[in-house]
Amino acid sequence: MAAHLSRTLLDAAGLLALLAVYAVSLRRILGNNRASLLVEWGFMTLSVFAAMQFLNRLVIVPVWLFGVWLVVVLFHCFATLSFLLQRVVRAVRQRGRAN
């Protein structure tokens, strides 16, 4: 029991450290580029996924809640990919105009 608790606490501490690194990185990136939806949605996706992993380690999550989390993570992933696609299309159009 004690070994399981210490492993859970170690996992939680590692996850919190990872989230802190992501938060500092996001602050630096958004400080340079305030209106970056790609970065904002990407960070939200990582945050929701990390929270899902954290809560799965600490408590037994009901199946319905896990399903909702998966839908939210997938929605965030597709939104992030759509913002990435918008950037690619914009870059291709600008490159076409330059030639």
N, C-alpha and C positions, 0 to 999 in steps of 0.2 A: 504494500500500500504506500509506504513512504517513498519507495523508488518511483512508483507511478506519479506521485504528487510532485516529486522533485523534477521529473522529466517534463511534466506539464508546466511547471513554473519556469523551467529552462526554455521550453518552447515559447511560452508567453513572453518572456524577456527578449528572446531573439526576434520575435515578431514585432514587439514594440520598438526595438532598435531599428529594424528594417523600415517600419513606418516613419520613424524619425528621420532616417536618411532620405526617404522619399519626400517627406514634407520639406526638408531643407532644399532638396533638389527642385521641387516644384516652386518654392518661393523664389529661388534664383532664376529659374526659367521664366516664370510669370513676371518677375521684375523687369526682365529685358523685353518681353513680348506680352503685353497685357491682354490681348484679345485672341489668344490661341485656344480655340475650342478643342483642337486635337490634344493638346497637353492636358487641359482641364478634364476632358472626358476620359482620357487614358489614366489619369491619376485617380479619378473616381472609380474606374473599373478596378484598379489595383487595390484601392481602399475597401471596396465592397468584398472583393475576393479575400483579402487579408482578414477582414472581420469574420467572414464565413469560416475560414480556416481556424481562427482563434476560438470562436464559439464552439466549433466542432471538437476542439481539444478539451475545452473546459466542461461542457455539459452535453447531454444527449439532446440533440436537436430533433424536433418532430419532423416527420417526412414532408408534411405540407410546407413547412417553413424552408426546408432545404430546397424543395422544388421552386418556391418563389425566389429564393436567392439565385438559383441557377438561371431562371428567366431574367432576372435583373442583370446578372453578369453578362449573359448573352446579348441583351439589349445594349448594354454599355459597350461591349466589344464591337457590335455592328455599327453603333453610332460613331465610335472612334475610327473604324475603318471607313465609314462614309466621309468623315472629315479629312482623313488621309487621301481618299480618292479625289475630293475637291481640290486639295493642294496639288496633287499630281496633274489634274486636268488644267488648273490655272498655270502651272509651270510649263506644261506642254504648249498651251496657247500663247504664253508670253514668248517662249522660244521660237514658235512659228512666226510671230510678228517681227522678231528681231532679224530673221533671215530674209 
